[in-house]
Amino acid sequence: MFQKTELKRLFPLGIFWGGYTIIFLVWRVSFFYTLPFLLGFLVAAALQPGVAFLQRRFHVQRGPASALLAALALGVLLASLCLLVYFSIRELALFLVRAAEGGFPAFSPPVRAFFQKVRDTLQELDWDLLQRSQQEWMSFLQNSMETVTAILSGLMKLLSSLPTLAALLLVTAVSSYFFTRDLPRVRHWARELLSPKARQILRAAKTNSSGTGRKYLLSYVLLYFISFCEAFVVLSVVGVPYPFLTALLTCAADILPVFGPGLVFLPVAVYQLLTGAYAKAAGILIGWVLMSLLRQLVEPKLVASTTKIHPLAMMAGVYFSLAAGDLWILFYVLGLCMSHSALRSAGALPPLLKPKKPPPEATSEGG
């Protein structure tokens, strides 16, 4: 039924997929147990150039340099996280209070007139349809209130688990210091553990596919931070309420290909248009266009040499995670695509599709 040569060519891909799946499942099960150590390792990997600079320029020993940079990095991260939580909770509380008081603006007169005509037409056609629609709207509102209650319950549960959070922060801080100090020894131990061929493959994967490493991560973190700042400035200048939360949603939507910030900006602009705030709607659309143009200019300069994930793979990961209601599926797909791209660039894995052969005319002319 299948060609044996093609199955033999794709056999390493099956081995890679199975091994990656097992490692990912183990990581998912043990995520909350290994989280502080993972965060400590990431912080240590990011601080290595700074430690080397202090050692080379100021002749500081590795231990004190590691402790200083780890404390500074964790202090900045903790302060940023506290500010993020503070502004998010403040705007969320304002939104809930406004929703409870019915403080949202009504639709503009033309829109209300249009809805009234639609309602009159439906009344003439089928009264049962309106009753069913009313029941569906009531069910939707009830589900929305249940969602809000679940969010508040989650916040209360988070606040009640402060000892666990304190222990997580403490373990993260200690592991950051030790990983920062001993990371060269850990790398040397890992190199000695692997065979020469495996070391060569991993070295080639790191060299040929910088997009799966630190450069890829830092470049896109910077891009999403720029998107958040742009969205916050645009929404604040236009006068849209809750600019901080909306900018966070815009930053999250920017991960999606094709749609990007428009997934948030378009509904907000349509809502402003329906409420009669035409100037705000126009300002939001103009801001969205400016953000898209700036993204097209900045992204190639930051990630020109990085490995990019195919948009179809990204869309598939997003759809699978939404359909299953599990965000881990998105992480699984992204990690699978980036790992395969890195190993394929190093020559350790074959491409999924065979490369195109040159036409016979070109071959004969070349000969």
N, C-alpha and C positions, 0 to 999 in steps of 0.2 A: 504494500500500500504506500509506504514512504520510501524515499531513496535512502539507502544505507549511508552513502557518502555524506549527505546533508545532515542526517541524524548524528553521525560521528563528528561532524564539524561543530554541531550545536551541543554536543555532550558536555563540554566544559561550562557552558552557560547553565545547564541544568544543575551541575554540581555547585556552581556559584549561587544560583537562586536558592537551592535547598540550604546551603550553609548560611547564607545571609538571613533567610527566614528563621532558622533556629536561633541564631545570635540575636535577632531582633525580638523574638518572642521572649527569650530569657531576659533581655534588657528591659522589656516592657513589664514583666512580672516583678523584677527586682528594682524598678525605677526609683520608687520612693525610698528604698534602702540605700541605693548607691548614688542618689541625687547629690548630697553634699560633697562626695568624693569626685563626682563628675564635674560639678561646678568648680571645685578646687583645682582640678586638673586643667580646665579651660582657662581659669584665671592665671595659673602658672605658665601655660603655654603662651598666653598673651604678654606676660611680663618678662619673658626671657630676654628680648632685646634691651629692655630697661636695666635688667640686672647686669648684662654684659657691658652696657655703657657705664654704669657706676663703677664696675670693677676696673674697666680700662681707663676711664677719665679721672676718677677720684681715688682709685686704689682702695676701694671699700671691699672688705671681705664678703664672700657670697652669702653667709648667714645673715649678717645685719642688713645687707642690701635687699635680700629676699623678704625679710621681716618688714622693712620700711615700705617697699613697693606693694606688698600684699596688704598691709594696713591701709595705705592710701587708696588702693583700688577697691577694696571692700567698703571703705568709708564712702567713696563716691557712689558706688553701686547702691549701697543702703540708703543714702540720702536721696538719690534719684528715685528709688523704689518708693520711699516714703512720700515724696512729692507726688508721684504718679497716683498712688492710692488715695492721697488726701484730695487732690483735685477731682479724681474720678468719683469718689464717694460724695463730695460736695455737690457736684453737678447731678449725680444720680438722685440725691435726696431732694434737690430743687425740682427735678423732673417729677418725682413721685408726689411731692406736695402740690405741684401745679396740676398734675393729673387728677389728684383727689379733689381739688377745688374747682375743677372744670375750667381752668384758666387758659385753655388753648383757643386761638382765634378761630372764628367761624369762617366758612368758605365765603368767597366774594359773592355779591348779588348775582352776577351772570351764572356762576357755577350753581348756586342754589336754585336759580330759575330753571337751569337745565335739568337738575335732579328732580325738581318738581314736575317738569314735563314728563320725565321718564317715569316717575311714580304714577302720574295720572294715566299714562298709557298702560302701565302694568295693571292698574286697578280696573281699567276697562277690559283688559285681556283675561287676567286670571288673578283672583283675589287669593287663592290658595298659594300662589307663588310668592306673594308678599309675606304671607304668614311663615312659609318655609324659610324665606330669606331672613325674616326677623329672628326665627329660632336659631339660624346659623350664626347671625351676628351676636346673639346673646351667648351662644356657645363659645364663640371666638373671644368675647370679652371675659367670660368666665375662665377660659384657658389662659388668657393674658394675665388675669389676676393671680392665677395659680403659679404662673411663671415668675411674677414679681415676688410672690410669697416664697417661692423656692430660692430666689436670689437672696432675699433678706435672711432666710434660714441658713443659707450657705455662708453669708457674712457673719452671722452669729456663731456658727460652728467654727469658722476660722478664728474669730476672736477668742472663743473658748479653748482653742488649742494653742495658746501662746507658749506654754512650756515646750511643746514639740517644735514650734518655730524657733524658740530661743536655742534649743539644742541643735537644730539644723544650722542656724547661723554660726554657732560656736564650732561645730564640726567642720563647716565650710571654711571658716577662718583658719583653723589649725591645719586642715589639709591643704589649703592654699599655700601656707608658709612652707610646709614640708615638701610639697610637690615643686614649688618654685626653687627651693634650695637643692633638691635631689633629682631634678628632672634630667640633667645630663647623665647621671648614674643609671636612672631608669631606662633611658634610651640606649645606653651601652649594654645594659643587661638584656634588653629586647633584641638588639642586634646580635648578641652572642647566642640568644635562644633560637634564632632563625637560621636556616641554611643559607649558604651564599647565593643560591638561585632566588630564594624568597626575598633576601635583602636587595638583590638587583632589581627584582620586579617592583618592590615597594619604592625603591629609590627612583626608578623610571616613572612610576605612577605619580610620585610627588613632583618630579621635574616636568613631565609632559602635561599634567593636568592640575595646574595651580588653582583652577576654579573650585576644586573640591576641598581645598585647604583653607588656611587662615585668610588668605587674600580674598577668596570668594565670600567668606562669611563677613569679614569686616567691610568689604565693598558694599554688599547689599544691606548691612546694618546701617551704613552711612546713607545709602539711598533712601531707605525707609524712614530714617530720621529726618532727612530733607523733605520727604513727602509729608510727614507729620507737621513739620514747621510751616511748610507752604499752606497746607490745609488749615492750620490754626490761624495763620495770618489772614488768609482769604475770608474765612468764616467770621473772624473778629471784626475785620474791616467792614464787611457787608452788614454785620449786625445780627447774624443768625444765633439764636440761643443755644447754649450748651456746646460751645466751640471745641472744648477740650475732648469730650467724649466723642463728638462727631469726627474730630481729627484722628482720634485713635482708631475708630472704625474705618476711616479712609486709609490709614496706614496699613491696617490689616487687609483691606480689599486690594491694596496695591500689589499684594503678593500674587493675585490672580492674573493670568495673562488675558489679553484682549480687553477685558472689562476695566480692571484697575480702579482708580478713584471714582470713575463714573458710576460704579455700582452704588456708591453712597451719594455722590453729588447730584446725580440725576433725580432720585426720589426727593431729595431735599429741595431742589429747584422746582420740581413739579408741585410739591406741597406749598412752597411760597407763592407759586403762580396761582394755585387754587384759592389761596387766602387773600389774593389781591395784592400781594407784595411784589409787584412786577419788577421794581428796581433791584430788590434782593435776588430774585430769580435770575435776572440778567447778570448781576454781579457774580453769582455762583457759577453760571455757565462760562463767563469770561475767565474766572479763576481756574476752572477746570481745564480750559484750553491752554492757558498759560502754564499750568502744571504739566500738562502732557508735552508741550513744546520743550520746557526745561528738562523734563525727564529724557527726551530724545537726544538732547545735547549733552547731558551729564553722564548718562549710563554708559555710552561707548568709551568715554575717557576713563571711567573707573573700572569697568569689567570687560575691557576689550579682549584681554587674553584669557578670560576665564571660560570654563566649560559651562555652556548653557543647557538647561533642560528643555527638551522639546515641548512646545505649548500643549500638544495633545496629551503628553504624559502628565503635565501639570493639571490640565482640565480633568483627566481621568481620575487622578488622585483626589481632587476636590469633590468630584461627583461621588466617587466611592465612599469618601468619608461622610458626606452629607446623607447619602442614601442609607448608610449603616449607622449614622449617628455616632461615629467614633473618629476622633481627630487623629488617633494613632495610625489609621490607614494612610492619611496624607503624609505623615512622617515616613511611613514605610516605603511608599512609592518614591518620594523624593530621595531618600537615602539609597534606594535600589538603583535609581537612574544615575545618581552622582557616582556611586561606587563602580557601576558597570562602565561608565564613561572614563573614569580614572584608570581602571584596569585594562580597558580596551586601548586607551592611548599608550599604555605601557607595553602592549603586545601580549598581555597575559590572557586576554579573552578575545574570542572572535566577534566581529560585528553580527548583529541580529540578521541583517540582510547582506547578501553578497554584494561586493562593489561591482559597479557596472563595468563590463568589458568594453574596450574600444572597438568601434566598428571595423569590419575587415578592410574597408578602403583606407582608413587611417593607418592600419597595421602594415598594409602592403606599401603605402606611400613612404611610411617611415623606414621600411626595409630598403 
